[in-house]
Amino acid sequence: MRCYKEEIFGPVLTVIEADTLDDALEIINANKYGNGTAIFTQSGATARKFESEVEVGQIGINVPIPVPLPFFSWSGNKVHATRTDSLAKSLIKIQASFLGDLGFNGKTGLQFYTQSKTTTSLWRSQDAIGNRASVDMPTMQ
């Protein structure tokens, strides 16, 4: 699918169906841009696996388009620029290894060595399967 293989700057939504979660992760992680993706599930375990293993900058769980608040990352996590070198006649891929012009002190040092992943998710109580997790402090009786 051309619109999935080439980065398009416009309002385009690509829907791809996969047989298994692992197949879906393989398809998404094979994309060289790593911009954004979404999954719809009733399983918290599936959502956690997807969130931790997918290699993109924006993750949506039970939301159609992962649009975070403006102060979060809006970029991909992989190749951020490509160009053809006319002398070598080869495609040059520039990896997003340096993210901005940050220094190395405090928060900015931490930001330099990390990549942001932003997850937007929606969980409805009526969709819950089984018992709810207990978050009460354990006490001796």
Secondary structure, DSSP 8 states (H G I E B T S, - for coil): -HHHHS---SS-------SSHHHHHHHHHHSSS--EEEE--S-HHHHHHHHHH---SEEEESSSS----TTS--S-SSEEEEEEETTTTEEEEEE--S-SS--SSHHHHHHHT----EEEE---GGG--S-----S-----
